[in-house]
Amino acid sequence: MKKLYGAFDLHSSNNYLGISDEKDRRVYKKRLPNQRDVILAELEPYRNDLVGIVVESTFNWYWLVDLLMEEGYRMHLANPAGIQKYGGLKHSDDKDDTFWLAHLLRLGILPEGYIYPKEERPVRDLLRKRGHLVKLRTSLINSLQGIIHRNCCVKLNATKIKALKVNNVAPLLSGQEDLALSGMVSKEAIDYLGQQIRKVENIVLGKVKLKKEYLYLLTIPGIGKILSLTIMLETGTMARFQKVGNLTSYCRKVPSKWTSNDKKKGKGNKKNGNKYLAWAFSEAAEFARRYDDNARAFYNRKAAKKNFMVAHSALAHKLARAAYYVMRDQVAFDPQKLFA
């Protein structure tokens, strides 16, 4: 039996498929349309010899990986951030990129990403949509607060703006027609987004329950039902993270800089990791600062030494570390271990 290694360079409307053998000889190379029947037909002659197929983790990898996994192919999701090509190359194209992925797979050094279970992806993406709606509502609230403050010299907090039973915005802007209209459309949009956010929350809470290993997330200050579900669904299996640093790095809660002899020599990619987990622990840090005495004391100490941004990041990092041990060991949160 020959051993073949396949790879796709996937784009929005087409892909480049390359298959090489154990000596990196190119036995197949062709650009294909993103059509399921075409792709399966082209792969079929090589099915029994293919050791694995690589797909790069692009924005649209779901459908292709799912299709080939259902057909029985062994799939590998390449992590683009971990892949480096030879420096000094004068030319590179889709064909070269494809066979480079196959080459890395053959050598067993392909940096791989996590293929998230297909059945859990829809509800995870629904929670991501909730986060998107929250950001849109926050931007509208910030804009409306600016309008009110500039024209009325009144600082109206977000809670009062979001209130449904009493309209706290209209009376402040009633003196001028244009300002009143601006306030009205902003308030209506904020209220509508609030309704959609609650709708998504109710659906998610009705569909998904925290797994056993994630139940203790609720004992961490600042983490409620929605944030705990977000962390569970974005983290996936804890087996992915061998050490606490692996999780905190994935949550974008570690500094990204390069030093030599205590001098800064550059910085890494701050966007490596999961932006939704980064957001979740940032939210948790804000809630913990407001409502937990130990978290607030830690935050205040850091803020006094540095500034509030450093304090916020430090607290978020602390909570991410706590979440790792809580999830791994399935134990309740212990503030003495975190804040002592």
C-alpha positions in Angstrom: 0.0 0.0 0.0 1.3 3.4 -1.0 1.1 6.2 1.5 -0.3 9.5 0.2 -0.7 12.8 1.8 -3.4 15.3 0.7 -3.9 19.0 1.3 -6.4 21.7 0.3 -5.6 25.4 -0.1 -9.2 26.6 0.5 -10.7 29.8 -0.8 -14.2 31.2 -0.8 -15.2 29.9 -4.2 -12.5 27.3 -5.1 -9.7 25.3 -3.7 -6.4 23.8 -4.8 -6.0 20.1 -4.0 -2.6 18.5 -3.9 -1.6 14.9 -3.2 2.0 13.7 -2.7 3.7 10.4 -1.8 6.2 9.4 0.8 9.0 11.0 -1.2 7.2 14.3 -1.8 6.5 13.4 -5.4 3.4 15.2 -6.6 0.9 12.6 -7.8 -2.1 15.0 -8.1 -2.5 18.7 -8.4 -5.6 20.6 -9.6 -7.8 23.6 -8.8 -11.3 22.6 -8.1 -14.6 24.5 -7.5 -16.1 24.4 -4.1 -18.6 21.7 -5.1 -19.0 18.6 -2.9 -19.6 16.1 -5.7 -16.6 17.3 -7.6 -14.2 17.1 -4.7 -15.4 13.6 -3.6 -15.0 12.4 -7.2 -11.5 13.7 -7.5 -10.4 12.1 -4.2 -12.0 8.7 -4.7 -9.2 7.1 -6.7 -6.8 7.8 -3.9 -9.1 7.0 -1.0 -7.4 3.8 0.2 -3.9 5.2 0.1 -4.5 8.6 1.7 -3.0 8.7 5.2 -4.5 12.1 5.9 -5.8 15.3 4.4 -4.9 18.8 5.6 -7.3 21.7 5.4 -6.0 25.1 6.6 -8.1 26.8 9.3 -9.6 29.5 7.1 -12.9 31.2 7.8 -14.9 28.6 5.8 -13.3 25.3 6.8 -16.4 23.8 8.4 -18.2 22.4 5.4 -15.1 20.8 3.8 -13.8 19.2 6.9 -17.3 17.9 7.8 -17.8 16.6 4.3 -14.6 14.6 4.2 -14.9 13.3 7.8 -18.3 12.0 7.0 -16.8 10.2 4.0 -14.3 8.5 6.3 -11.1 10.5 5.5 -8.7 11.3 8.3 -8.7 15.1 8.6 -6.1 17.5 10.0 -6.9 21.2 10.6 -3.7 23.2 10.0 -3.0 26.2 12.3 -1.9 29.1 10.0 -0.3 31.0 12.9 2.1 28.1 13.5 3.1 27.4 9.9 6.3 29.0 8.5 7.7 28.6 5.0 11.3 28.9 4.0 12.5 32.5 4.2 13.8 34.2 1.0 11.4 32.5 -1.3 10.9 34.5 -4.6 7.7 32.8 -5.6 4.8 31.1 -3.8 1.3 30.3 -4.9 -1.6 28.1 -4.0 0.1 25.0 -5.4 3.2 25.5 -3.3 1.2 26.2 -0.2 -0.8 23.1 -0.7 2.2 20.8 -1.1 3.9 22.5 1.8 1.0 21.4 4.1 1.2 17.9 2.7 4.9 17.9 3.4 4.5 19.0 7.0 1.9 16.3 7.5 4.2 13.6 6.1 7.0 14.7 8.5 4.6 14.7 11.4 5.3 18.3 12.3 2.1 20.0 11.1 0.9 22.6 13.6 -2.7 21.5 14.1 -5.8 23.2 15.3 -8.8 21.7 17.1 -11.6 20.3 15.0 -14.5 21.4 17.1 -17.4 18.8 17.2 -19.9 19.5 14.5 -23.0 18.9 16.7 -21.9 21.6 19.2 -20.9 24.3 16.8 -24.3 25.7 16.1 -25.1 26.6 19.7 -21.5 27.9 20.2 -22.0 30.2 17.1 -25.4 31.3 18.5 -23.6 32.5 21.7 -21.1 34.2 19.5 -24.0 36.0 17.8 -25.2 37.1 21.2 -21.7 38.6 21.9 -22.0 40.5 18.6 -25.4 41.9 19.5 -24.0 43.0 22.9 -21.2 44.9 21.2 -23.7 46.6 18.9 -25.9 47.6 21.8 -22.8 48.9 23.8 -21.7 51.0 20.9 -25.2 52.6 20.7 -25.3 53.2 24.4 -21.9 54.9 24.3 -23.0 57.1 21.4 -26.2 58.1 23.2 -24.3 58.8 26.4 -22.1 61.1 24.4 -25.0 63.0 22.9 -26.7 63.5 26.3 -23.5 64.5 28.0 -22.5 67.0 25.3 -25.9 68.7 25.1 -27.3 68.3 28.6 -24.2 68.0 30.8 -25.8 64.9 32.3 -24.0 61.5 32.7 -26.7 58.9 32.2 -25.5 55.4 33.1 -26.1 52.4 30.9 -28.6 50.8 33.3 -30.9 53.8 33.1 -30.6 53.9 29.3 -31.6 50.2 29.1 -34.5 50.5 31.4 -37.8 49.5 29.7 -40.4 50.6 32.2 -39.2 54.2 32.3 -37.8 56.2 29.4 -35.0 58.2 31.0 -33.7 59.5 27.6 -36.7 61.3 26.1 -37.1 63.9 28.9 -33.5 65.0 28.6 -33.6 65.6 24.8 -37.2 66.9 24.5 -36.2 70.5 24.0 -34.9 70.1 20.5 -36.5 68.2 17.7 -33.3 66.8 16.1 -31.8 65.7 19.4 -35.1 64.2 20.4 -35.2 62.1 17.2 -31.6 61.0 17.7 -32.4 59.9 21.2 -35.6 58.1 20.2 -34.1 56.0 17.4 -31.1 55.2 19.6 -33.3 54.1 22.5 -35.5 52.0 20.2 -32.5 50.3 18.7 -31.0 49.6 22.2 -34.3 48.2 23.4 -34.7 46.0 20.3 -31.2 44.6 20.7 -31.9 43.9 24.3 -34.9 41.9 23.4 -32.9 39.9 20.9 -30.1 39.3 23.4 -32.5 37.9 25.9 -34.1 35.7 23.2 -30.8 34.2 22.3 -30.0 33.7 26.0 -33.3 31.9 26.7 -32.8 29.6 23.7 -29.2 28.7 24.7 -30.1 28.1 28.3 -32.9 25.9 27.2 -30.7 23.8 24.9 -27.4 23.5 26.7 -26.5 22.5 30.2 -23.0 22.8 31.7 -21.1 19.6 31.6 -19.8 18.1 34.8 -16.3 19.4 34.4 -17.5 22.9 33.9 -20.1 23.2 36.7 -17.6 24.7 39.1 -17.0 27.7 36.8 -20.1 29.2 38.5 -18.1 29.4 41.7 -15.6 31.8 40.2 -16.4 35.5 40.9 -17.7 37.3 37.9 -18.7 34.2 36.0 -22.5 33.5 35.6 -24.5 31.2 33.4 -23.9 32.8 30.1 -20.2 33.3 30.6 -19.7 29.8 31.9 -21.5 28.4 28.9 -19.3 30.6 26.6 -16.2 29.3 28.3 -17.3 25.7 28.1 -18.3 25.9 24.4 -15.2 27.9 23.4 -12.7 25.8 25.4 -13.9 22.4 24.2 -12.1 19.5 25.8 -9.6 20.3 28.5 -7.3 17.6 27.1 -6.2 20.3 24.6 -4.4 22.2 27.3 -1.5 20.4 29.0 -0.6 23.4 31.3 -2.3 26.4 32.7 -0.2 28.6 30.5 -1.5 26.9 27.4 -5.1 28.0 28.3 -4.2 31.5 29.4 -2.3 32.0 26.1 -5.3 30.7 24.2 -7.4 33.2 26.0 -5.1 36.0 25.0 -4.3 36.7 28.6 -0.5 36.6 28.5 1.8 39.4 27.4 3.2 39.2 23.8 6.7 40.6 23.7 10.2 39.4 22.8 13.1 40.5 25.1 16.9 40.0 25.1 19.1 41.2 28.0 16.0 42.8 29.5 15.5 44.9 26.4 12.5 44.8 24.1 13.3 43.2 20.8 9.8 43.1 19.2 6.5 41.5 19.9 4.5 38.5 18.9 1.0 38.2 17.5 -1.4 39.4 20.1 -4.4 38.0 18.2 -3.2 34.4 18.5 -5.9 32.6 20.5 -9.6 32.7 20.9 -11.1 36.2 20.9 -14.4 35.0 22.4 -12.6 33.5 25.5 -10.6 36.8 25.7 -13.9 38.7 25.8 -15.4 36.2 28.3 -12.6 36.6 30.9 -12.5 40.4 30.3 -16.2 40.5 31.2 -15.7 38.3 34.2 -12.9 40.5 35.4 -15.2 43.6 35.2 -18.0 41.9 37.1 -15.6 40.4 39.7 -14.1 43.9 40.3 -17.6 45.3 41.0 -19.1 42.6 43.1 -16.3 40.6 44.8 -14.3 42.0 47.7 -11.1 39.9 47.0 -11.1 40.7 43.3 -11.7 44.4 44.0 -8.8 44.5 46.5 -6.5 42.8 44.0 -7.6 45.2 41.2 -7.1 48.3 43.4 -3.5 47.2 44.4 -2.6 46.7 40.8 -4.2 49.9 39.7 -2.3 51.9 42.4 1.0 50.5 41.2 0.4 50.7 37.4 -3.0 51.8 35.9 -6.5 50.6 35.6 -5.9 48.9 32.2 -3.0 46.8 33.6 -5.1 46.0 36.7 -8.0 44.8 34.5 -5.8 42.6 32.4 -4.1 41.2 35.5 -7.4 40.3 37.1 -8.7 38.7 33.8 -5.4 36.6 33.7 -6.0 35.5 37.3 -9.5 34.4 36.6 -8.4 32.5 33.5 -5.8 30.6 35.5 -8.4 29.8 38.2 -10.8 28.5 35.5 -8.1 26.1 34.3 -7.7 24.4 37.6 -11.4 24.5 38.4 -12.1 22.8 35.1 -9.2 20.4 35.2 -9.6 19.2 38.8 -13.4 19.7 39.0 -13.1 21.6 42.3 -14.8 24.8 43.6 -13.0 28.1 43.3 -10.8 29.0 46.3 -10.1 32.7 46.7 -7.3 32.1 49.1 -5.3 30.3 46.4 -5.9 33.0 43.8 -5.6 36.2 45.8 -3.5 35.3 48.8 
